[in-house]
């Protein structure tokens, strides 16, 4: 008998027909002699609608009350799923996040799981019940409801799998590959099939590769859930709720010989900031980037020009949502930072390749740059790590770049 945690996202339980379909998947897993814990998200766009309703009542809702409201979406999903299983003759019980023992800190809207009291969960499993848990939520030390932020249900599922020492944590999606709004593929793909129709299915991928892809624009697993899976060595599988075929296994070590790179991805939600004419003296970069850190702005790619005439230019990328604030901060401190002007270019994209295989294979970067050159795509900035190469290019050329790079590594 295995203990399996299954997670189903909002699009997988969006309506009554889909709820019934998912209930069938859960029932089949249970009939195979497994203990089953299921984590569900709010149906479809429920969370967005709840936020919109809150802002109609109060344009500036408090985070505590917003959490109390948003958590109701998952509560509805868990009850509907339990009812669907009851109809199939399955023993099922639904539990809210706090009933399931999920304890978090008090960072409303972005709470982190501190511990999980598994007593109630284990009691229900011992009774032979399928346990349906509302994802995305928990309770803090004051007894207040909290939500875990973006990708919270993924985090709930992995946290429960870790706490219960589950044999497997399955993340079901009706999204094709690792990209939103695509259906009917079993697992993860090497690229967005809307851009690369012949993208390949990935049989297995390492935690580190998945973390990189998650942070670079791939949208199947939130990076917090992958971090937790890596920390607690949770066996993860990403698969389709539409077909039931084997998916993609996420684990510590894979066969790096199979695929040199595991994926090509793009991120258009970034902006390039250029601080022009910065004083060429020690400590300036520290003052600039410590200012951004103080205001919780994360910086990605950084490029510093060679000093000339006592000045230099420093360019870097930030998330699009932070661009206006960064420009304001730098403009307000032009004199103290010793810079002449600030330029913001929002029309850029970051295209990346990820793969542990590039650590032991020479020529990966040159192959990527050759593909971009042949496609007549100019590279503005470059960043590398042991398993990742990212380039900054014009946003309008992002899809062409992904297709060209994929063709270079995988063929037509």
C-alpha positions as CSV (number, residue, x, y, z in Angstrom):
1,X,0.0,0.0,0.0
2,X,1.4,3.4,-1.1
3,X,0.5,6.8,0.3
4,X,0.0,9.2,-2.6
5,X,-0.7,12.9,-2.5
6,X,-2.5,14.3,-5.6
7,X,-2.9,17.9,-6.5
8,X,-5.5,19.3,-9.0
9,X,-5.3,22.9,-10.1
10,X,-8.2,25.3,-10.7
11,X,-8.5,24.6,-14.4
12,X,-8.7,20.9,-13.7
13,X,-11.8,21.4,-11.4
14,X,-13.3,24.4,-13.2
15,X,-16.8,23.0,-13.5
16,X,-19.0,20.1,-12.5
17,X,-18.0,17.9,-15.5
18,X,-14.3,18.4,-14.7
19,X,-14.8,17.7,-11.0
20,X,-16.5,14.4,-11.8
21,X,-13.7,13.5,-14.2
22,X,-11.0,14.2,-11.5
23,X,-13.1,12.3,-9.0
24,X,-12.7,9.3,-11.3
25,X,-8.9,9.6,-11.3
26,X,-8.9,9.8,-7.5
27,X,-11.2,6.8,-7.2
28,X,-9.0,4.7,-9.6
29,X,-6.0,5.5,-7.4
30,X,-7.8,4.5,-4.3
31,X,-9.1,1.2,-5.8
32,X,-5.5,0.2,-6.5
33,X,-5.1,-0.1,-2.7
34,X,-3.5,3.2,-2.1
35,X,-4.0,5.7,0.7
36,X,-4.9,9.0,-1.0
37,X,-4.7,12.7,0.1
38,X,-6.0,15.2,-2.5
39,X,-5.2,18.9,-2.6
40,X,-7.5,21.1,-4.7
41,X,-7.3,24.7,-5.9
42,X,-10.3,27.1,-6.3
43,X,-12.3,26.5,-9.4
44,X,-11.2,28.3,-12.6
45,X,-11.0,32.1,-12.0
46,X,-12.7,32.0,-8.6
47,X,-9.8,33.7,-6.8
48,X,-9.6,36.5,-9.3
49,X,-13.4,37.1,-9.0
50,X,-13.1,37.1,-5.2
51,X,-10.4,39.7,-5.3
52,X,-12.4,41.8,-7.7
53,X,-15.4,41.7,-5.4
54,X,-13.3,42.7,-2.5
55,X,-12.0,45.7,-4.3
56,X,-15.5,46.7,-5.3
57,X,-16.4,46.9,-1.6
58,X,-13.0,48.4,-0.5
59,X,-10.4,49.5,-3.0
60,X,-7.7,48.9,-0.4
61,X,-8.7,45.7,1.4
62,X,-6.7,44.6,4.4
63,X,-4.6,41.5,3.8
64,X,-6.1,39.6,6.7
65,X,-9.7,40.0,5.4
66,X,-8.6,39.3,1.8
67,X,-7.1,36.0,3.0
68,X,-10.3,35.1,4.8
69,X,-12.2,35.8,1.6
70,X,-9.8,34.1,-0.9
71,X,-9.7,30.9,1.2
72,X,-13.3,30.3,0.5
73,X,-12.6,29.3,-3.1
74,X,-10.7,26.2,-2.1
75,X,-13.3,25.4,0.6
76,X,-15.9,25.2,-2.2
77,X,-13.7,23.0,-4.3
78,X,-12.9,20.5,-1.5
79,X,-16.5,20.0,-0.6
80,X,-17.6,19.6,-4.3
81,X,-14.8,17.0,-4.8
82,X,-15.9,15.1,-1.6
83,X,-19.5,15.1,-2.9
84,X,-18.4,13.8,-6.3
85,X,-16.4,11.0,-4.7
86,X,-19.4,10.1,-2.5
87,X,-21.5,9.7,-5.6
88,X,-19.0,7.1,-6.8
89,X,-19.3,5.2,-3.6
90,X,-15.9,6.3,-2.3
91,X,-15.3,7.2,1.4
92,X,-14.2,10.8,1.4
93,X,-13.9,13.6,3.8
94,X,-13.0,17.2,3.1
95,X,-10.7,19.3,5.4
96,X,-9.8,23.0,5.3
97,X,-6.1,23.9,5.5
98,X,-6.3,24.5,9.2
99,X,-8.4,21.3,9.8
100,X,-5.6,19.5,8.1
101,X,-3.1,21.0,10.5
102,X,-1.3,23.4,8.2
103,X,0.4,26.0,10.4
104,X,2.0,29.1,8.8
105,X,3.6,32.4,9.7
106,X,1.5,35.6,9.7
107,X,2.6,37.0,6.3
108,X,-1.0,37.3,4.9
109,X,-1.1,36.8,1.2
110,X,2.3,35.2,1.1
111,X,2.5,32.9,4.2
112,X,5.1,30.2,4.6
113,X,4.3,26.8,6.0
114,X,6.0,26.3,9.3
115,X,4.8,22.9,10.4
116,X,2.0,20.4,9.7
117,X,0.2,18.5,12.5
118,X,-0.6,15.3,10.7
119,X,-2.7,13.6,13.5
120,X,-6.1,14.4,11.9
121,X,-4.9,13.4,8.5
122,X,-3.5,10.1,9.7
123,X,-6.6,9.3,11.7
124,X,-8.8,9.8,8.6
125,X,-6.4,7.8,6.4
126,X,-6.5,5.0,9.0
127,X,-10.3,4.9,8.8
128,X,-9.9,4.3,5.0
129,X,-11.0,7.7,3.9
130,X,-9.8,9.6,0.9
131,X,-8.8,13.0,2.4
132,X,-9.6,16.1,0.4
133,X,-7.6,19.2,1.6
134,X,-8.2,22.8,0.6
135,X,-4.9,24.0,-0.9
136,X,-3.4,27.5,-0.7
137,X,-4.2,28.0,2.9
138,X,-3.3,27.5,6.6
139,X,-3.6,29.1,10.0
140,X,-1.3,31.3,12.0
141,X,-0.5,31.3,15.7
142,X,-3.4,33.8,16.3
143,X,-5.9,31.4,14.7
144,X,-6.3,33.6,11.6
145,X,-6.6,32.1,8.1
146,X,-3.6,32.7,5.9
147,X,-3.0,32.1,2.2
148,X,0.3,30.9,0.7
149,X,0.4,33.2,-2.3
150,X,1.0,32.4,-6.0
151,X,1.4,28.6,-6.5
152,X,0.1,28.0,-3.0
153,X,-1.7,24.8,-3.8
154,X,1.5,23.3,-5.2
155,X,3.2,24.2,-2.0
156,X,0.4,22.7,0.1
157,X,0.6,19.4,-1.8
158,X,4.4,19.1,-1.5
159,X,4.3,20.2,2.2
160,X,1.7,17.5,3.0
161,X,3.6,14.9,1.1
162,X,6.8,15.8,3.1
163,X,5.0,15.8,6.4
164,X,3.2,12.4,5.7
165,X,6.4,10.9,4.2
166,X,4.3,10.1,1.1
167,X,5.6,7.7,-1.5
168,X,4.6,10.0,-4.3
169,X,3.3,13.5,-4.9
170,X,1.5,13.9,-8.2
171,X,0.8,17.4,-9.6
172,X,-2.0,17.0,-12.1
173,X,-2.7,19.7,-14.7
174,X,-4.8,20.0,-17.9
175,X,-2.1,22.3,-19.1
176,X,0.2,21.0,-21.9
177,X,3.7,20.8,-20.8
178,X,5.0,23.5,-18.5
179,X,3.0,26.4,-20.2
180,X,-0.4,27.8,-19.4
181,X,-3.4,27.4,-21.7
182,X,-2.3,24.2,-23.4
183,X,-3.9,20.8,-22.9
184,X,-3.6,17.1,-23.5
185,X,0.1,16.5,-23.1
186,X,1.3,14.0,-20.5
187,X,4.0,15.8,-18.5
188,X,6.4,18.6,-19.4
189,X,7.8,19.7,-22.7
190,X,11.1,21.1,-24.0
191,X,9.4,24.3,-25.1
192,X,6.0,26.0,-25.4
193,X,4.2,24.0,-28.1
194,X,2.4,27.1,-29.3
195,X,5.8,28.4,-30.4
196,X,7.5,25.0,-31.1
197,X,4.8,22.5,-32.3
198,X,7.3,19.6,-32.3
199,X,8.4,20.2,-28.6
200,X,9.4,17.0,-26.9
201,X,8.1,15.5,-23.8
202,X,10.6,15.4,-20.9
203,X,10.6,12.0,-19.1
204,X,12.6,13.2,-16.1
205,X,14.1,16.4,-14.8
206,X,16.2,17.4,-11.8
207,X,15.0,19.6,-9.0
208,X,17.6,22.2,-9.9
209,X,16.6,22.2,-13.6
210,X,12.9,22.5,-12.6
211,X,13.7,25.4,-10.2
212,X,15.5,27.2,-13.0
213,X,12.7,26.7,-15.5
214,X,10.1,27.7,-12.9
215,X,11.9,31.0,-12.2
216,X,12.4,31.6,-16.0
217,X,8.8,31.6,-17.1
218,X,7.7,28.0,-17.1
219,X,4.3,27.8,-15.4
220,X,3.6,24.3,-14.2
221,X,5.2,24.2,-10.7
222,X,5.9,27.2,-8.4
223,X,9.5,27.4,-7.4
224,X,8.6,27.4,-3.7
225,X,7.1,23.9,-4.1
226,X,10.1,22.6,-6.0
227,X,12.5,24.1,-3.3
228,X,10.5,22.2,-0.7
229,X,10.4,19.0,-2.7
230,X,14.2,19.2,-3.1
231,X,14.7,19.9,0.6
232,X,12.6,17.0,1.8
233,X,13.4,14.7,-1.1
234,X,9.7,14.4,-2.2
235,X,9.1,12.2,-5.3
236,X,7.3,14.5,-7.7
237,X,5.4,13.6,-10.9
238,X,3.8,16.1,-13.2
239,X,1.1,14.7,-15.4
240,X,-2.1,15.5,-17.3
241,X,-5.5,15.0,-15.8
242,X,-6.8,14.7,-19.4
243,X,-5.1,11.5,-20.5
244,X,-3.9,9.6,-17.5
245,X,-0.6,8.6,-19.2
246,X,2.8,8.7,-17.4
247,X,4.1,12.2,-16.8
248,X,7.4,13.8,-16.0
249,X,9.4,12.7,-12.9
250,X,11.1,15.5,-10.9
251,X,14.0,14.1,-8.9
252,X,17.5,14.7,-7.6
253,X,19.5,13.1,-10.3
254,X,18.6,12.2,-13.9
255,X,20.5,10.8,-16.9
256,X,22.2,13.9,-18.3
257,X,23.1,12.0,-21.5
258,X,19.6,11.8,-22.7
259,X,19.0,15.5,-23.3
260,X,21.8,18.1,-23.3
261,X,19.3,20.8,-22.4
262,X,15.9,20.2,-20.8
263,X,14.1,23.2,-21.9
264,X,13.9,26.6,-23.8
265,X,11.8,29.2,-22.2
266,X,11.0,32.9,-22.4
267,X,10.0,35.6,-19.8
268,X,8.5,38.8,-21.2
269,X,7.6,40.2,-17.7
270,X,10.8,42.0,-17.3
271,X,12.3,45.5,-18.0
272,X,15.8,46.7,-18.6
273,X,17.0,49.6,-16.5
274,X,20.1,51.6,-17.5
275,X,21.8,54.0,-15.1
276,X,23.8,56.2,-17.4
277,X,26.9,58.1,-16.6
278,X,27.5,56.7,-13.1
279,X,30.6,57.8,-11.3
280,X,33.4,55.3,-11.9
281,X,34.5,54.9,-8.3
282,X,34.4,52.1,-5.7
283,X,31.2,51.6,-3.8
284,X,28.8,53.1,-6.4
285,X,27.4,49.7,-7.4
286,X,26.9,48.7,-3.8
287,X,25.0,52.0,-3.1
288,X,22.8,51.5,-6.1
289,X,21.9,47.8,-5.6
290,X,21.6,48.1,-1.8
291,X,19.0,50.8,-2.4
292,X,17.0,48.4,-4.5
293,X,17.4,45.6,-2.0
294,X,16.1,47.9,0.8
295,X,12.9,48.3,-1.3
296,X,12.6,44.6,-1.9
297,X,13.4,44.8,-5.6
298,X,15.0,41.7,-7.1
299,X,17.6,42.2,-9.8
300,X,18.5,39.7,-12.4
301,X,21.0,40.2,-15.2
302,X,23.6,42.9,-14.6
303,X,25.9,44.5,-17.2
304,X,28.5,47.1,-16.3
305,X,30.3,49.0,-19.1
306,X,34.0,49.7,-19.2
307,X,34.7,53.1,-17.4
308,X,35.5,56.1,-19.5
309,X,36.0,59.8,-18.7
310,X,35.4,59.0,-15.0
311,X,31.9,57.4,-15.7
312,X,30.4,54.1,-16.6
313,X,26.9,52.7,-17.4
314,X,25.2,50.0,-15.3
315,X,22.3,48.1,-16.9
316,X,20.2,45.5,-15.2
317,X,16.8,43.8,-15.4
318,X,13.9,43.7,-13.0
319,X,10.4,42.4,-13.0
320,X,8.1,44.6,-15.1
321,X,5.9,45.3,-12.0
322,X,9.0,46.9,-10.3
323,X,10.2,49.0,-13.2
324,X,8.4,52.3,-12.4
325,X,9.4,52.2,-8.8
326,X,13.1,51.5,-9.7
327,X,13.1,54.5,-12.1
328,X,11.6,56.7,-9.4
329,X,14.1,55.6,-6.8
330,X,17.0,56.3,-9.0
331,X,15.7,59.6,-10.3
332,X,15.2,60.8,-6.8
333,X,18.8,59.9,-5.9
334,X,20.6,60.9,-9.1
335,X,22.9,63.3,-7.3
336,X,23.8,61.1,-4.4
337,X,24.4,58.1,-6.7
338,X,26.3,60.3,-9.2
339,X,24.4,59.3,-12.3
340,X,23.4,61.4,-15.2
341,X,20.2,59.7,-16.4
342,X,17.9,56.7,-16.1
343,X,16.5,54.8,-19.0
344,X,13.8,52.1,-18.9
345,X,13.1,49.7,-21.7
346,X,10.0,47.6,-21.0
347,X,10.1,46.0,-24.5
348,X,12.5,43.2,-23.8
349,X,12.4,39.5,-23.1
350,X,14.7,37.0,-21.5
351,X,15.2,33.7,-23.4
352,X,16.9,30.9,-21.5
353,X,18.1,27.3,-21.9
354,X,18.3,25.0,-18.9
355,X,20.1,21.7,-18.5
356,X,22.5,19.9,-16.2
357,X,24.2,18.4,-19.3
358,X,25.8,21.7,-20.2
359,X,28.1,21.5,-17.2
360,X,30.1,18.7,-18.9
361,X,29.6,19.6,-22.6
362,X,31.6,22.4,-24.3
363,X,30.1,24.6,-26.9
364,X,26.5,24.9,-25.6
365,X,26.7,28.7,-25.4
366,X,28.2,29.1,-28.8
367,X,25.5,26.8,-30.3
368,X,22.8,29.0,-28.7
369,X,24.4,32.2,-29.9
370,X,24.9,30.8,-33.4
371,X,21.2,30.0,-33.6
372,X,20.3,33.5,-32.6
373,X,22.8,35.0,-35.0
374,X,21.5,33.0,-37.9
375,X,18.0,34.2,-37.0
376,X,19.3,37.8,-37.1
377,X,18.5,38.3,-33.4
378,X,20.6,40.8,-31.5
379,X,21.7,39.9,-27.9
380,X,21.6,42.8,-25.5
381,X,22.8,41.1,-22.3
382,X,23.9,37.6,-21.2
383,X,23.8,35.7,-17.9
384,X,25.0,32.2,-17.1
385,X,25.1,29.7,-14.3
386,X,26.2,26.0,-14.1
387,X,22.9,24.8,-15.7
388,X,21.5,27.9,-17.3
389,X,22.2,30.5,-20.1
390,X,20.0,33.5,-20.4
391,X,20.0,36.3,-23.0
392,X,18.1,39.5,-23.1
393,X,16.6,40.4,-26.5
394,X,13.9,42.5,-28.0
395,X,10.5,41.3,-26.9
396,X,9.1,41.1,-30.4
397,X,11.8,38.5,-31.3
398,X,11.2,36.2,-28.3
399,X,9.1,33.6,-30.0
400,X,11.5,33.5,-33.0
401,X,14.4,33.1,-30.6
402,X,12.8,30.2,-28.8
403,X,12.0,28.4,-32.0
404,X,15.5,29.0,-33.4
405,X,17.3,27.7,-30.3
406,X,15.0,24.7,-30.0
407,X,15.7,23.8,-33.7
408,X,19.4,24.1,-33.1
409,X,19.4,21.6,-30.1
410,X,16.6,19.3,-31.1
411,X,16.3,19.5,-34.8
412,X,13.2,20.2,-37.0
